[in-house]
C-alpha cells in the first residue's frame, strides 16, 4: 500500500506498520472493524 493509498483510506501510519509487521512474522493481527473495512 502506498502512502497516497493509506492517506486516502484514512489509515494511520502506525496501524499500517503494525499490520505489515505481524503479517511478515506470521502472527495474528488484531484490528478494529472500522480499520478492517478500510483495508479491505
N, C-alpha and C positions, 0 to 999 in steps of 0.2 A: 504494500500500500504506500503510495507516495504521500508526501507532505500535503499536497493540494487535496488529495482524496480524503485524508484524515481530517483536514480542516473543514471540508465540505460536509462531512458526516458528523461534525462536532464531537470528535473523539479526542480526549486529552492525550498528550504525548506519553505520559507515564502509563496510561492504560494500555496503549498500543505496545509499548515496550514490555510491559508485564505479560501480555498475551503472547507476544512473539517469543519471549524468553522461555516461558513454560512449555510452549509447543515444541521448541527446539530440544528441550530437556526431556520431553516425553511425559511431562506431568499433566495432571488435570488442571483446567483453568476454571476459575470462578468469576463470573461477570454478572452484573445486574441485567435484568431483562431489557431494560431501556438501551443499554450499550450493545447487548446481543443483537437486538433488532437492527441497530445501525450498522453493525459489522456485516451482517448477512445481506 
